[in-house]
Amino acid sequence: MIIVTAATGQLGRLVIAGLLKTTPAAQIVAAVRDPAKAADLAAQGVQVRRADYSDPASLDAAFVGATKVLLISSNALGNRVAQHRNVIDAAARAKVGLLAYTSVLHADRSPLGLAGEHRETEAAVRASGLPFSLLRNGWYIENHTGGLGGAVAHGALAGAAGEGRISAAARADYAEAAAAVLASTGPVEQVYELAGDTGFTLAELAAEVSRQTGKTIPFHNLPQADYRAMLIGLGLPAPLADLIADSDAQAAQGALFDDSRILSKLIGHPTISLTAAVEAAL
């Protein structure tokens, strides 16, 4: 029985779609806070069980019969470690054969502000005594392509990443990797550093958008504080603006670059190209 937590989220749905290609639906459990949102998964034969990261009893009930659990990291910034520990403890009580966790690229040494909670969670995973896999996901290319409509409308792409190369991959690429690890019948690695095949700068992203739209879309590199202020001015909450601006600033120093191509080896094909990602977004 393979349990996928946060299964109605964007990543979770893609992981389950990947698992359904190799694993009988009856052996997959979608663990979700609101089962009503998983009616489409239930219709495909996937078991749907209520599981709230902040409710240990619900996790124990959801993990009955579990052999493998995928812990998809919470989006509750600042509260993630406590929530993750609840999941890890429930997995330990269920004595699962594999606990996989979606961490962040190079979590053990990453300067990203968001890496701290991932490091603490990784430590808890290791301390659980369970067999584990740390899926250290790099940047999602959707983090950049998701806002291209605004960039085209305003005639510029802004950021604070300078000439830093970003080895981003599609959310679907990372989901496929998670599904491959969960469906494996053999041994799996304890740590996977997952990233896109080819890094790009934000200037190169802007150039690709310009090429595909036929409009001149320059990249404006801003100081971190100015970029943060711009994001807040666009309506983002301050904590999220802090995270995005910090991530860009760290990317300028190479924090989001990785050229190991472990991800494409794991999924058996190249990760999404910048051209294809921009085309899909536009």
Contacts in CASP RR format, 6 or more apart in sequence:
PFRMAT RR
TARGET T0000
AUTHOR 0000-0000-0000
METHOD contacts of the structure
MODEL  1
MIIVTAATGQLGRLVIAGLLKTTPAAQIVAAVRDPAKAADLAAQGVQVRR
ADYSDPASLDAAFVGATKVLLISSNALGNRVAQHRNVIDAAARAKVGLLA
YTSVLHADRSPLGLAGEHRETEAAVRASGLPFSLLRNGWYIENHTGGLGG
AVAHGALAGAAGEGRISAAARADYAEAAAAVLASTGPVEQVYELAGDTGF
TLAELAAEVSRQTGKTIPFHNLPQADYRAMLIGLGLPAPLADLIADSDAQ
AAQGALFDDSRILSKLIGHPTISLTAAVEAAL
1 27 0 8 1.000
1 28 0 8 1.000
1 29 0 8 1.000
1 65 0 8 1.000
1 66 0 8 1.000
1 67 0 8 1.000
1 68 0 8 1.000
2 19 0 8 1.000
2 23 0 8 1.000
2 27 0 8 1.000
2 28 0 8 1.000
2 29 0 8 1.000
2 66 0 8 1.000
2 67 0 8 1.000
2 68 0 8 1.000
2 69 0 8 1.000
2 70 0 8 1.000
2 182 0 8 1.000
2 183 0 8 1.000
3 29 0 8 1.000
3 31 0 8 1.000
3 62 0 8 1.000
3 63 0 8 1.000
3 66 0 8 1.000
3 68 0 8 1.000
3 69 0 8 1.000
3 70 0 8 1.000
3 96 0 8 1.000
4 12 0 8 1.000
4 15 0 8 1.000
4 16 0 8 1.000
4 19 0 8 1.000
4 28 0 8 1.000
4 29 0 8 1.000
4 30 0 8 1.000
4 31 0 8 1.000
4 70 0 8 1.000
4 72 0 8 1.000
4 182 0 8 1.000
5 31 0 8 1.000
5 51 0 8 1.000
5 53 0 8 1.000
5 69 0 8 1.000
5 70 0 8 1.000
5 71 0 8 1.000
5 72 0 8 1.000
5 87 0 8 1.000
6 12 0 8 1.000
6 31 0 8 1.000
6 32 0 8 1.000
6 72 0 8 1.000
6 74 0 8 1.000
7 13 0 8 1.000
7 15 0 8 1.000
7 16 0 8 1.000
7 30 0 8 1.000
7 31 0 8 1.000
7 32 0 8 1.000
7 38 0 8 1.000
7 41 0 8 1.000
7 48 0 8 1.000
8 30 0 8 1.000
8 32 0 8 1.000
8 34 0 8 1.000
8 37 0 8 1.000
8 38 0 8 1.000
8 41 0 8 1.000
9 72 0 8 1.000
10 171 0 8 1.000
11 72 0 8 1.000
11 102 0 8 1.000
11 171 0 8 1.000
11 174 0 8 1.000
11 175 0 8 1.000
11 178 0 8 1.000
12 72 0 8 1.000
12 175 0 8 1.000
13 41 0 8 1.000
14 171 0 8 1.000
14 172 0 8 1.000
14 175 0 8 1.000
14 176 0 8 1.000
15 70 0 8 1.000
15 72 0 8 1.000
15 175 0 8 1.000
15 178 0 8 1.000
15 179 0 8 1.000
15 182 0 8 1.000
16 28 0 8 1.000
16 30 0 8 1.000
16 41 0 8 1.000
16 46 0 8 1.000
17 175 0 8 1.000
17 179 0 8 1.000
18 175 0 8 1.000
18 176 0 8 1.000
18 179 0 8 1.000
19 28 0 8 1.000
19 179 0 8 1.000
19 182 0 8 1.000
19 183 0 8 1.000
20 28 0 8 1.000
20 44 0 8 1.000
20 46 0 8 1.000
21 179 0 8 1.000
22 179 0 8 1.000
22 183 0 8 1.000
23 183 0 8 1.000
25 44 0 8 1.000
25 45 0 8 1.000
25 46 0 8 1.000
26 45 0 8 1.000
26 47 0 8 1.000
28 46 0 8 1.000
28 47 0 8 1.000
29 46 0 8 1.000
29 47 0 8 1.000
29 48 0 8 1.000
29 49 0 8 1.000
29 62 0 8 1.000
29 66 0 8 1.000
30 38 0 8 1.000
30 41 0 8 1.000
30 42 0 8 1.000
30 46 0 8 1.000
30 47 0 8 1.000
30 48 0 8 1.000
30 49 0 8 1.000
31 49 0 8 1.000
31 50 0 8 1.000
31 51 0 8 1.000
31 59 0 8 1.000
31 62 0 8 1.000
31 63 0 8 1.000
32 38 0 8 1.000
32 48 0 8 1.000
32 49 0 8 1.000
32 50 0 8 1.000
32 51 0 8 1.000
33 50 0 8 1.000
33 51 0 8 1.000
33 52 0 8 1.000
34 50 0 8 1.000
35 42 0 8 1.000
35 48 0 8 1.000
35 49 0 8 1.000
35 50 0 8 1.000
38 46 0 8 1.000
38 48 0 8 1.000
39 48 0 8 1.000
41 48 0 8 1.000
42 48 0 8 1.000
49 61 0 8 1.000
49 62 0 8 1.000
50 58 0 8 1.000
50 61 0 8 1.000
50 62 0 8 1.000
51 58 0 8 1.000
51 59 0 8 1.000
51 61 0 8 1.000
51 62 0 8 1.000
51 63 0 8 1.000
52 58 0 8 1.000
52 59 0 8 1.000
53 59 0 8 1.000
53 74 0 8 1.000
53 76 0 8 1.000
53 83 0 8 1.000
53 84 0 8 1.000
53 86 0 8 1.000
53 87 0 8 1.000
54 82 0 8 1.000
54 83 0 8 1.000
54 86 0 8 1.000
55 86 0 8 1.000
56 86 0 8 1.000
56 89 0 8 1.000
56 90 0 8 1.000
59 86 0 8 1.000
59 87 0 8 1.000
59 90 0 8 1.000
60 90 0 8 1.000
60 93 0 8 1.000
60 94 0 8 1.000
62 90 0 8 1.000
63 69 0 8 1.000
63 90 0 8 1.000
63 91 0 8 1.000
63 93 0 8 1.000
63 94 0 8 1.000
63 96 0 8 1.000
64 94 0 8 1.000
65 94 0 8 1.000
66 91 0 8 1.000
66 94 0 8 1.000
66 96 0 8 1.000
67 96 0 8 1.000
67 97 0 8 1.000
67 98 0 8 1.000
68 96 0 8 1.000
68 97 0 8 1.000
68 98 0 8 1.000
68 99 0 8 1.000
68 100 0 8 1.000
68 182 0 8 1.000
69 87 0 8 1.000
69 91 0 8 1.000
69 94 0 8 1.000
69 96 0 8 1.000
69 98 0 8 1.000
69 99 0 8 1.000
69 100 0 8 1.000
70 100 0 8 1.000
70 101 0 8 1.000
70 102 0 8 1.000
70 178 0 8 1.000
70 182 0 8 1.000
71 84 0 8 1.000
71 87 0 8 1.000
71 88 0 8 1.000
71 91 0 8 1.000
71 99 0 8 1.000
71 100 0 8 1.000
71 101 0 8 1.000
71 102 0 8 1.000
71 125 0 8 1.000
72 102 0 8 1.000
73 80 0 8 1.000
73 84 0 8 1.000
73 101 0 8 1.000
73 102 0 8 1.000
73 103 0 8 1.000
73 118 0 8 1.000
73 121 0 8 1.000
74 80 0 8 1.000
74 83 0 8 1.000
74 84 0 8 1.000
76 83 0 8 1.000
77 114 0 8 1.000
77 117 0 8 1.000
77 239 0 8 1.000
77 240 0 8 1.000
77 243 0 8 1.000
78 117 0 8 1.000
80 117 0 8 1.000
80 121 0 8 1.000
81 117 0 8 1.000
81 120 0 8 1.000
81 121 0 8 1.000
81 124 0 8 1.000
84 101 0 8 1.000
84 117 0 8 1.000
84 121 0 8 1.000
84 124 0 8 1.000
85 121 0 8 1.000
85 124 0 8 1.000
88 99 0 8 1.000
88 121 0 8 1.000
88 124 0 8 1.000
88 125 0 8 1.000
88 128 0 8 1.000
88 130 0 8 1.000
89 128 0 8 1.000
91 99 0 8 1.000
91 128 0 8 1.000
91 130 0 8 1.000
92 128 0 8 1.000
92 129 0 8 1.000
92 130 0 8 1.000
95 130 0 8 1.000
96 130 0 8 1.000
97 130 0 8 1.000
97 131 0 8 1.000
98 130 0 8 1.000
98 131 0 8 1.000
98 132 0 8 1.000
98 133 0 8 1.000
98 182 0 8 1.000
98 188 0 8 1.000
99 125 0 8 1.000
99 128 0 8 1.000
99 130 0 8 1.000
99 131 0 8 1.000
99 132 0 8 1.000
99 133 0 8 1.000
100 132 0 8 1.000
100 133 0 8 1.000
100 134 0 8 1.000
100 135 0 8 1.000
100 178 0 8 1.000
100 181 0 8 1.000
100 182 0 8 1.000
101 121 0 8 1.000
101 122 0 8 1.000
101 125 0 8 1.000
101 132 0 8 1.000
101 133 0 8 1.000
101 134 0 8 1.000
101 135 0 8 1.000
102 135 0 8 1.000
102 137 0 8 1.000
102 174 0 8 1.000
102 178 0 8 1.000
103 118 0 8 1.000
103 121 0 8 1.000
103 122 0 8 1.000
103 134 0 8 1.000
103 135 0 8 1.000
103 136 0 8 1.000
103 137 0 8 1.000
104 110 0 8 1.000
104 112 0 8 1.000
104 114 0 8 1.000
104 115 0 8 1.000
104 118 0 8 1.000
104 136 0 8 1.000
104 137 0 8 1.000
104 138 0 8 1.000
105 136 0 8 1.000
105 137 0 8 1.000
105 138 0 8 1.000
105 139 0 8 1.000
105 167 0 8 1.000
105 193 0 8 1.000
105 194 0 8 1.000
105 195 0 8 1.000
105 256 0 8 1.000
105 258 0 8 1.000
106 136 0 8 1.000
106 193 0 8 1.000
106 255 0 8 1.000
106 258 0 8 1.000
107 115 0 8 1.000
107 116 0 8 1.000
107 118 0 8 1.000
107 119 0 8 1.000
107 122 0 8 1.000
107 134 0 8 1.000
107 136 0 8 1.000
108 119 0 8 1.000
108 122 0 8 1.000
110 118 0 8 1.000
110 250 0 8 1.000
110 255 0 8 1.000
111 250 0 8 1.000
111 253 0 8 1.000
111 255 0 8 1.000
112 246 0 8 1.000
112 247 0 8 1.000
112 250 0 8 1.000
112 255 0 8 1.000
113 243 0 8 1.000
113 246 0 8 1.000
113 247 0 8 1.000
113 250 0 8 1.000
114 243 0 8 1.000
114 246 0 8 1.000
114 247 0 8 1.000
122 134 0 8 1.000
125 132 0 8 1.000
125 134 0 8 1.000
126 132 0 8 1.000
132 190 0 8 1.000
133 181 0 8 1.000
133 188 0 8 1.000
133 189 0 8 1.000
133 190 0 8 1.000
133 191 0 8 1.000
133 192 0 8 1.000
134 190 0 8 1.000
134 191 0 8 1.000
134 192 0 8 1.000
135 174 0 8 1.000
135 177 0 8 1.000
135 178 0 8 1.000
135 181 0 8 1.000
135 192 0 8 1.000
135 194 0 8 1.000
136 191 0 8 1.000
136 192 0 8 1.000
136 193 0 8 1.000
136 194 0 8 1.000
137 174 0 8 1.000
137 194 0 8 1.000
138 167 0 8 1.000
138 168 0 8 1.000
138 169 0 8 1.000
138 174 0 8 1.000
138 194 0 8 1.000
138 195 0 8 1.000
138 196 0 8 1.000
138 256 0 8 1.000
138 258 0 8 1.000
139 166 0 8 1.000
139 167 0 8 1.000
139 168 0 8 1.000
139 169 0 8 1.000
139 195 0 8 1.000
139 247 0 8 1.000
139 251 0 8 1.000
139 256 0 8 1.000
140 168 0 8 1.000
140 169 0 8 1.000
140 170 0 8 1.000
140 171 0 8 1.000
140 174 0 8 1.000
141 168 0 8 1.000
141 169 0 8 1.000
141 170 0 8 1.000
141 272 0 8 1.000
141 274 0 8 1.000
141 277 0 8 1.000
142 170 0 8 1.000
142 171 0 8 1.000
142 277 0 8 1.000
142 281 0 8 1.000
143 168 0 8 1.000
144 166 0 8 1.000
144 168 0 8 1.000
144 202 0 8 1.000
144 205 0 8 1.000
145 277 0 8 1.000
145 278 0 8 1.000
145 280 0 8 1.000
145 281 0 8 1.000
146 281 0 8 1.000
147 281 0 8 1.000
148 157 0 8 1.000
148 209 0 8 1.000
148 278 0 8 1.000
148 281 0 8 1.000
148 282 0 8 1.000
149 281 0 8 1.000
149 282 0 8 1.000
151 157 0 8 1.000
151 158 0 8 1.000
151 206 0 8 1.000
151 209 0 8 1.000
151 217 0 8 1.000
152 209 0 8 1.000
152 213 0 8 1.000
152 215 0 8 1.000
152 217 0 8 1.000
152 282 0 8 1.000
155 215 0 8 1.000
155 216 0 8 1.000
155 217 0 8 1.000
155 218 0 8 1.000
156 206 0 8 1.000
156 217 0 8 1.000
156 218 0 8 1.000
156 219 0 8 1.000
156 220 0 8 1.000
157 202 0 8 1.000
157 205 0 8 1.000
157 206 0 8 1.000
157 209 0 8 1.000
157 217 0 8 1.000
157 218 0 8 1.000
157 219 0 8 1.000
157 220 0 8 1.000
158 219 0 8 1.000
158 220 0 8 1.000
158 222 0 8 1.000
158 227 0 8 1.000
158 230 0 8 1.000
159 202 0 8 1.000
159 219 0 8 1.000
159 220 0 8 1.000
159 221 0 8 1.000
159 222 0 8 1.000
159 227 0 8 1.000
159 248 0 8 1.000
160 221 0 8 1.000
160 222 0 8 1.000
160 223 0 8 1.000
160 224 0 8 1.000
160 226 0 8 1.000
160 227 0 8 1.000
160 245 0 8 1.000
160 248 0 8 1.000
160 249 0 8 1.000
160 252 0 8 1.000
161 201 0 8 1.000
161 202 0 8 1.000
161 221 0 8 1.000
161 248 0 8 1.000
161 249 0 8 1.000
161 251 0 8 1.000
161 252 0 8 1.000
162 201 0 8 1.000
162 202 0 8 1.000
162 203 0 8 1.000
162 221 0 8 1.000
162 248 0 8 1.000
162 251 0 8 1.000
162 252 0 8 1.000
163 201 0 8 1.000
163 203 0 8 1.000
163 252 0 8 1.000
164 201 0 8 1.000
164 202 0 8 1.000
164 251 0 8 1.000
164 252 0 8 1.000
164 253 0 8 1.000
164 254 0 8 1.000
164 256 0 8 1.000
164 257 0 8 1.000
165 199 0 8 1.000
165 200 0 8 1.000
165 201 0 8 1.000
165 254 0 8 1.000
165 256 0 8 1.000
165 257 0 8 1.000
166 199 0 8 1.000
166 200 0 8 1.000
166 201 0 8 1.000
166 202 0 8 1.000
166 251 0 8 1.000
166 256 0 8 1.000
166 257 0 8 1.000
167 195 0 8 1.000
167 196 0 8 1.000
167 197 0 8 1.000
167 198 0 8 1.000
167 199 0 8 1.000
167 256 0 8 1.000
167 257 0 8 1.000
167 258 0 8 1.000
167 259 0 8 1.000
168 195 0 8 1.000
168 196 0 8 1.000
168 199 0 8 1.000
168 200 0 8 1.000
168 256 0 8 1.000
168 277 0 8 1.000
169 194 0 8 1.000
169 195 0 8 1.000
169 196 0 8 1.000
169 197 0 8 1.000
169 263 0 8 1.000
169 271 0 8 1.000
169 272 0 8 1.000
170 271 0 8 1.000
170 272 0 8 1.000
170 277 0 8 1.000
172 272 0 8 1.000
173 196 0 8 1.000
173 263 0 8 1.000
173 267 0 8 1.000
173 271 0 8 1.000
173 272 0 8 1.000
174 194 0 8 1.000
174 263 0 8 1.000
176 267 0 8 1.000
177 192 0 8 1.000
177 194 0 8 1.000
177 263 0 8 1.000
177 266 0 8 1.000
177 267 0 8 1.000
180 266 0 8 1.000
180 267 0 8 1.000
181 188 0 8 1.000
181 192 0 8 1.000
181 266 0 8 1.000
192 262 0 8 1.000
192 263 0 8 1.000
192 266 0 8 1.000
193 258 0 8 1.000
193 260 0 8 1.000
193 262 0 8 1.000
194 262 0 8 1.000
194 263 0 8 1.000
194 266 0 8 1.000
195 256 0 8 1.000
195 257 0 8 1.000
195 258 0 8 1.000
195 259 0 8 1.000
195 260 0 8 1.000
195 262 0 8 1.000
195 263 0 8 1.000
195 271 0 8 1.000
196 258 0 8 1.000
196 261 0 8 1.000
196 263 0 8 1.000
196 264 0 8 1.000
196 271 0 8 1.000
196 272 0 8 1.000
197 261 0 8 1.000
197 263 0 8 1.000
197 264 0 8 1.000
197 270 0 8 1.000
197 271 0 8 1.000
198 273 0 8 1.000
198 274 0 8 1.000
199 257 0 8 1.000
199 259 0 8 1.000
200 208 0 8 1.000
200 274 0 8 1.000
201 219 0 8 1.000
202 219 0 8 1.000
202 221 0 8 1.000
203 219 0 8 1.000
203 221 0 8 1.000
204 274 0 8 1.000
205 219 0 8 1.000
205 274 0 8 1.000
205 278 0 8 1.000
206 217 0 8 1.000
206 218 0 8 1.000
206 219 0 8 1.000
207 219 0 8 1.000
208 274 0 8 1.000
208 275 0 8 1.000
208 278 0 8 1.000
209 217 0 8 1.000
209 278 0 8 1.000
209 282 0 8 1.000
210 216 0 8 1.000
210 217 0 8 1.000
210 218 0 8 1.000
212 275 0 8 1.000
212 278 0 8 1.000
212 279 0 8 1.000
212 282 0 8 1.000
213 282 0 8 1.000
222 230 0 8 1.000
224 245 0 8 1.000
224 246 0 8 1.000
224 248 0 8 1.000
224 249 0 8 1.000
225 245 0 8 1.000
227 244 0 8 1.000
227 245 0 8 1.000
227 248 0 8 1.000
228 241 0 8 1.000
228 242 0 8 1.000
228 244 0 8 1.000
228 245 0 8 1.000
231 240 0 8 1.000
231 241 0 8 1.000
231 244 0 8 1.000
231 245 0 8 1.000
232 238 0 8 1.000
232 241 0 8 1.000
236 244 0 8 1.000
247 255 0 8 1.000
247 256 0 8 1.000
250 256 0 8 1.000
251 257 0 8 1.000
263 271 0 8 1.000
264 270 0 8 1.000
264 271 0 8 1.000
END
